[in-house]
Amino acid sequence: MRTKSAVYTRQRKKKIFRLAKGSYATKKNRWRMVIQQVERSLNYAYTGRKDNKANFRTLWIIRLNAAVREEGMSYNRFISGLKKANVVIDRKMLAEIAVNDNATFKKLVEVAKAA
């Protein structure tokens, strides 16, 4: 007896069509176009997740630079001063402190200047 694969095939296609929902023109309802579009979209999503990390690091550095310049110091001197003083705080936390807790940030700048 021959086995029919219609149900399984439909389920498999439905999953991929769902991923293509919202795409332009026939890229959402023609099987060949859908496969190409979903593959491309997932590829861009993957690289986008990697790019996001670099974008956030850039944002933190920009925020730190602005905050440190208000205290009369440059970003690279601030970072090297913290390293010499053995202060181990990453740029994400430093940027958060600079934005939300000004008094603590001024103390960190003083520590960096002393070192």
BATORMI-452241 format. One record per residue (C-alpha): residue number from 1; residue in three letters; x, y, z. Coordinates in nm, 2 decimals. Example, Ala and Ser with C-alpha at 12.3 -4.5 7.8 and 13.67 -1.06 7.14 Angstrom:
! BATORMI-452241
n, res, x, y, z
1, ALA, 1.23, -0.45, 0.78;
2, SER, 1.37, -0.11, 0.71;
This chain:
! BATORMI-452241
n, res, x, y, z
1, MET, 0.00, 0.00, 0.00;
2, ARG, 0.13, 0.34, -0.10;
3, THR, 0.18, 0.61, 0.17;
4, LYS, 0.06, 0.96, 0.09;
5, SER, 0.25, 1.25, 0.23;
6, ALA, 0.00, 1.53, 0.17;
7, VAL, -0.07, 1.60, 0.54;
8, TYR, 0.30, 1.61, 0.64;
9, THR, 0.40, 1.82, 0.34;
10, ARG, 0.12, 2.07, 0.42;
11, GLN, 0.23, 2.10, 0.78;
12, ARG, 0.59, 2.15, 0.68;
13, LYS, 0.50, 2.42, 0.42;
14, LYS, 0.26, 2.59, 0.66;
15, LYS, 0.54, 2.64, 0.91;
16, ILE, 0.76, 2.81, 0.65;
17, PHE, 0.47, 3.02, 0.50;
18, ARG, 0.41, 3.14, 0.86;
19, LEU, 0.77, 3.27, 0.87;
20, ALA, 0.72, 3.45, 0.54;
21, LYS, 0.41, 3.63, 0.65;
22, GLY, 0.43, 4.00, 0.59;
23, SER, 0.68, 3.97, 0.31;
24, TYR, 0.63, 4.18, -0.01;
25, ALA, 0.45, 4.06, -0.32;
26, THR, 0.47, 3.69, -0.41;
27, LYS, 0.74, 3.63, -0.15;
28, LYS, 0.46, 3.54, 0.10;
29, ASN, 0.24, 3.30, -0.11;
30, ARG, 0.45, 3.13, -0.38;
31, TRP, 0.64, 2.82, -0.25;
32, ARG, 0.96, 2.87, -0.43;
33, MET, 0.98, 3.24, -0.35;
34, VAL, 0.88, 3.18, 0.01;
35, ILE, 1.17, 2.93, 0.05;
36, GLN, 1.42, 3.19, -0.08;
37, GLN, 1.28, 3.47, 0.12;
38, VAL, 1.27, 3.29, 0.45;
39, GLU, 1.62, 3.16, 0.41;
40, ARG, 1.74, 3.51, 0.33;
41, SER, 1.55, 3.66, 0.62;
42, LEU, 1.68, 3.41, 0.87;
43, ASN, 2.03, 3.48, 0.75;
44, TYR, 1.99, 3.86, 0.80;
45, ALA, 1.83, 3.79, 1.14;
46, TYR, 2.14, 3.59, 1.25;
47, THR, 2.39, 3.86, 1.14;
48, GLY, 2.17, 4.13, 1.29;
49, ARG, 2.19, 3.97, 1.63;
50, LYS, 2.57, 3.98, 1.61;
51, ASP, 2.57, 4.34, 1.48;
52, ASN, 2.34, 4.44, 1.77;
53, LYS, 2.62, 4.37, 2.02;
54, ALA, 2.86, 4.60, 1.84;
55, ASN, 2.60, 4.87, 1.81;
56, PHE, 2.53, 4.86, 2.19;
57, ARG, 2.90, 4.87, 2.27;
58, THR, 2.93, 5.18, 2.05;
59, LEU, 2.64, 5.34, 2.22;
60, TRP, 2.79, 5.28, 2.57;
61, ILE, 3.12, 5.43, 2.46;
62, ILE, 2.95, 5.74, 2.32;
63, ARG, 2.76, 5.79, 2.64;
64, LEU, 3.07, 5.74, 2.85;
65, ASN, 3.27, 5.98, 2.64;
66, ALA, 3.00, 6.25, 2.67;
67, ALA, 2.98, 6.21, 3.05;
68, VAL, 3.36, 6.20, 3.10;
69, ARG, 3.41, 6.52, 2.89;
70, GLU, 3.17, 6.70, 3.12;
71, GLU, 3.41, 6.61, 3.40;
72, GLY, 3.70, 6.75, 3.20;
73, MET, 3.87, 6.43, 3.09;
74, SER, 3.89, 6.22, 2.77;
75, TYR, 3.74, 5.88, 2.73;
76, ASN, 4.07, 5.69, 2.67;
77, ARG, 4.23, 5.85, 2.97;
78, PHE, 3.93, 5.76, 3.18;
79, ILE, 3.94, 5.39, 3.07;
80, SER, 4.32, 5.36, 3.11;
81, GLY, 4.30, 5.53, 3.46;
82, LEU, 4.03, 5.28, 3.57;
83, LYS, 4.25, 4.99, 3.45;
84, LYS, 4.55, 5.12, 3.64;
85, ALA, 4.34, 5.16, 3.95;
86, ASN, 4.22, 4.80, 3.91;
87, VAL, 3.85, 4.90, 3.88;
88, VAL, 3.69, 4.61, 3.69;
89, ILE, 3.35, 4.75, 3.56;
90, ASP, 3.24, 4.69, 3.20;
91, ARG, 3.14, 4.97, 2.97;
92, LYS, 2.77, 4.87, 2.99;
93, MET, 2.77, 4.93, 3.37;
94, LEU, 2.98, 5.24, 3.35;
95, ALA, 2.73, 5.39, 3.10;
96, GLU, 2.44, 5.30, 3.32;
97, ILE, 2.61, 5.46, 3.62;
98, ALA, 2.69, 5.77, 3.41;
99, VAL, 2.33, 5.82, 3.31;
100, ASN, 2.15, 5.73, 3.64;
101, ASP, 2.40, 5.79, 3.93;
102, ASN, 2.60, 6.11, 3.87;
103, ALA, 2.76, 6.12, 4.22;
104, THR, 2.91, 5.77, 4.19;
105, PHE, 3.03, 5.84, 3.84;
106, LYS, 3.21, 6.16, 3.96;
107, LYS, 3.39, 5.94, 4.22;
108, LEU, 3.50, 5.69, 3.95;
109, VAL, 3.63, 5.99, 3.74;
110, GLU, 3.83, 6.10, 4.05;
111, VAL, 3.97, 5.74, 4.09;
112, ALA, 4.07, 5.74, 3.72;
113, LYS, 4.24, 6.08, 3.75;
114, ALA, 4.43, 5.97, 4.06;
115, ALA, 4.56, 5.66, 3.88;
